[in-house]
Amino acid sequence: MPAIGIGTWHMGDDAATKATEIKAIQTGLNAGATVIDTAEMYGNGRSESLVGEAIAPYDRDQLFLISKVLPNNASQAQMEAHLDASLKRLGTDYVDLYLYHWRGGIPLSETVDELQRLTTTGKIKSWGVSNFDLSDMQELWRLPNGVKAAANEDLYNLGSRGIEYSLLDWQTQHHVPLIAYSPVSNGDQLGANLTTNEAVLTVARQHDATPYQILLAWAIHRSQILAIPQTSDSEHMAANVAAGEIRLTTDDLALLDRAYPAPSRKEPLDVL
């Protein structure tokens, strides 16, 4: 699938922007994106409802829908009911990937076993995790069904490279793709004002691209990564998808590395 999908965090919250947001999602799909990432948490389900309206005219089998279950709902007793509610809002009878949004108080083994059971119902095609660090993934892998996790979704961008120290290599070795959320950062997130950095601007000029496109191209330059940027602007959405065609050179990557070096020690997992 294309390495750039559509994120929907903060979408669906305002009725006044609903039509604009639906148009943005559809612009992304028309430009070639096939992955849409959402969650029951986003707007208390309003994001899923928005996605459901946006995808209604499209061939469902050509889309890859990701949603997430909240930790408090990730028990054997509650998960399926919350999945059913997500499916109803999305207007579909299955999601392609269902993620455990972050770790909570329910035993990981119980959550994993229920996620795996739900694959037998046809309501989810695969399952994975989100906001998991290396120790979480190692614990997951020790569970009988843990190795069936299809992906891990973490915050990752040029200004937030902590997972490169150990987690990203572990996922590569274990064939677990990374879904990168906030791949162009979130404003001045974590002190990294990425879009105005001179190295980013230099690479952007060399590729006749925007800084945002360079940040996306950097986020997906490893083959195991899917980036899910969010925008409610149709023009920006089309540019996001087009960034998947940019190929950064060795010199580009070296320049960006000097501006934002890879971690030299283990760092706490960045979370938004």
C-alpha positions in Angstrom: 0.0 0.0 0.0 1.1 3.6 -0.4 3.4 4.7 2.5 1.4 7.8 3.2 -2.1 7.5 4.6 -4.7 9.8 6.1 -4.8 10.6 9.8 -8.0 11.9 11.4 -7.1 13.0 14.9 -8.9 16.3 15.8 -11.3 15.8 12.8 -15.1 15.6 13.2 -15.3 17.9 16.3 -16.9 20.9 14.6 -20.1 20.7 12.5 -19.1 23.9 10.8 -16.0 22.2 9.3 -17.6 18.9 8.5 -17.9 19.4 4.7 -14.4 20.7 4.4 -13.0 17.7 6.3 -14.9 15.2 4.2 -13.7 16.9 1.1 -10.1 16.7 2.4 -10.4 13.0 3.1 -11.9 12.3 -0.3 -9.2 14.4 -1.9 -6.6 12.1 -0.3 -8.4 9.0 -1.5 -8.7 10.4 -5.0 -5.0 11.2 -5.0 -4.1 7.6 -4.3 -4.1 7.2 -0.5 -5.8 4.0 0.7 -5.2 4.0 4.4 -7.3 6.0 6.9 -6.4 6.0 10.6 -9.0 6.8 13.2 -10.0 5.8 16.7 -13.1 5.6 19.0 -11.3 8.2 21.2 -11.1 10.9 18.5 -14.0 13.2 19.2 -15.7 10.5 21.2 -16.5 8.7 17.9 -17.2 11.7 15.8 -14.0 11.1 13.8 -15.2 7.6 12.9 -18.6 9.0 11.9 -16.9 11.6 9.7 -14.8 8.9 8.0 -17.9 6.8 7.5 -19.5 9.6 5.6 -16.4 10.3 3.6 -15.8 6.8 2.4 -19.4 6.0 1.6 -19.1 6.6 -2.2 -15.9 4.4 -2.4 -15.3 0.7 -2.9 -14.7 -0.5 0.7 -12.5 -3.3 -0.4 -10.0 -0.9 -1.9 -9.6 0.9 1.4 -7.5 0.0 4.5 -9.3 1.2 7.6 -7.5 1.4 11.0 -9.3 2.1 14.3 -8.4 1.8 17.9 -9.9 0.6 21.2 -9.4 2.6 24.4 -7.5 0.9 27.3 -10.6 0.9 29.5 -12.6 -0.9 26.8 -9.9 -3.5 25.9 -11.2 -6.3 28.1 -12.8 -9.6 27.0 -16.1 -8.4 28.3 -16.2 -5.0 26.6 -14.0 -5.0 23.5 -16.4 -6.5 20.9 -19.2 -4.1 21.9 -16.9 -1.1 21.4 -15.7 -2.6 18.1 -19.3 -3.0 17.0 -19.9 0.7 17.8 -16.9 1.7 15.8 -18.0 -0.3 12.8 -21.5 1.2 12.9 -20.0 4.7 12.9 -17.7 3.8 10.1 -20.5 2.3 8.1 -18.7 -1.0 7.5 -18.7 -4.5 8.8 -14.9 -4.8 9.3 -11.8 -2.9 9.9 -8.5 -3.9 8.4 -6.5 -3.2 11.5 -7.7 -2.7 15.1 -5.2 -1.3 17.5 -4.9 -1.3 21.3 -4.6 2.5 21.7 -2.2 2.4 24.7 -1.6 0.3 27.7 -4.0 0.4 30.6 -4.9 -1.6 33.6 -6.3 -4.7 31.9 -3.8 -7.5 31.6 -2.0 -7.4 28.3 -2.7 -11.2 27.8 -6.4 -10.7 28.1 -6.4 -7.8 25.6 -4.3 -9.7 23.1 -6.3 -12.9 23.4 -9.5 -10.9 22.7 -8.0 -9.1 19.8 -7.0 -12.4 18.3 -10.4 -13.9 18.9 -12.0 -11.0 17.1 -10.0 -11.9 13.9 -12.1 -15.1 13.8 -15.3 -13.2 13.7 -14.4 -11.3 10.5 -14.9 -8.0 12.2 -11.2 -7.3 12.1 -8.7 -8.5 9.6 -5.7 -8.0 11.8 -4.7 -6.3 15.1 -1.9 -4.4 16.5 -0.8 -2.0 19.2 -0.1 1.7 19.7 2.2 3.8 21.9 4.3 0.7 22.7 8.0 1.0 23.5 10.6 -1.7 23.3 9.9 -3.3 26.7 6.2 -3.4 25.8 6.9 -5.1 22.5 9.2 -7.6 24.2 6.5 -8.4 26.7 3.9 -8.7 23.9 6.2 -11.2 22.1 6.3 -13.4 25.1 2.6 -14.0 25.0 1.2 -17.0 23.0 -0.7 -14.7 20.6 1.6 -11.7 20.8 3.6 -12.5 17.8 0.5 -12.1 15.7 0.5 -8.3 16.1 0.6 -6.7 12.7 1.9 -3.2 13.5 2.8 -0.7 16.2 1.8 2.9 15.9 4.1 5.5 17.6 4.9 9.1 17.4 7.8 9.5 15.0 9.2 12.4 13.0 12.5 14.2 12.3 12.4 16.0 15.6 11.3 13.0 17.6 13.7 10.1 16.8 13.9 8.3 20.1 12.5 5.1 18.8 15.5 4.7 16.5 17.8 3.8 19.4 16.4 0.3 19.8 12.7 0.0 19.1 12.7 0.6 15.3 15.5 -2.0 14.8 13.7 -4.5 16.9 10.5 -4.0 14.8 12.5 -4.5 11.7 14.1 -7.7 12.9 10.6 -9.0 13.9 8.9 -7.8 10.8 6.5 -5.4 12.6 5.7 -2.3 10.5 5.7 1.1 12.2 2.8 3.5 11.7 4.1 7.0 12.4 1.7 9.4 13.8 2.4 13.2 13.9 5.0 12.6 11.2 5.5 16.3 10.5 5.3 17.1 14.2 2.7 19.2 15.9 3.6 22.8 15.6 6.7 23.5 17.8 6.2 20.0 19.3 9.0 18.8 21.6 11.0 21.9 20.9 11.5 21.1 17.2 10.3 23.8 14.9 10.8 21.6 11.9 9.2 23.5 9.0 11.4 26.6 9.5 14.7 24.7 10.0 17.3 25.7 7.4 18.3 22.2 6.6 14.7 21.2 5.9 14.2 24.3 3.8 17.4 23.6 1.8 16.2 20.0 1.0 12.8 21.3 0.1 14.3 23.8 -2.4 16.3 21.0 -4.0 13.2 18.9 -4.5 10.9 21.8 -5.4 8.8 20.7 -2.5 7.3 22.1 0.7 8.9 21.6 4.1 6.0 19.4 5.1 6.6 17.2 2.1 10.2 16.8 3.0 9.3 15.9 6.6 6.9 13.2 5.2 9.5 11.9 2.7 12.0 11.6 5.6 9.5 9.8 7.8 8.9 7.1 5.2 12.4 6.7 3.8 12.7 3.4 5.7 10.6 0.8 3.9 8.8 -0.5 7.1 7.1 2.8 7.9 3.6 4.1 7.1 3.0 7.8 7.9 -0.5 9.1 8.7 -0.4 12.9 8.5 -3.6 14.8 9.3 -5.0 17.9 7.6 -8.4 19.3 6.9 -7.2 21.3 3.9 -7.7 19.6 0.5 -4.7 21.2 -1.1 -2.5 20.2 1.8 -3.9 16.7 1.7 -3.0 16.3 -2.0 0.5 17.6 -1.3 0.8 15.1 1.6 0.0 12.1 -0.7 2.3 13.5 -3.4 5.2 13.5 -0.9 5.2 9.7 -1.2 6.9 10.1 -4.6 9.9 12.1 -3.2 13.1 10.2 -2.9 15.6 11.8 -0.6 19.3 11.4 -1.5 22.1 10.2 0.8 23.2 13.9 1.0 19.7 15.0 1.9 19.5 12.5 4.7 23.0 13.4 6.0 22.1 17.1 6.1 18.9 16.4 8.0 20.8 14.1 10.4 23.2 16.9 11.2 20.3 19.2 12.0 18.3 16.6 14.0 20.8 13.8 15.1 19.7 10.3 15.8 19.5 9.4 19.5 22.7 8.2 21.2 21.0 6.8 24.2 17.6 5.3 25.2 15.0 8.0 25.6 11.4 7.9 27.0 8.8 7.1 24.4 7.4 10.4 23.0 3.6 10.5 23.3 1.0 13.1 22.4 
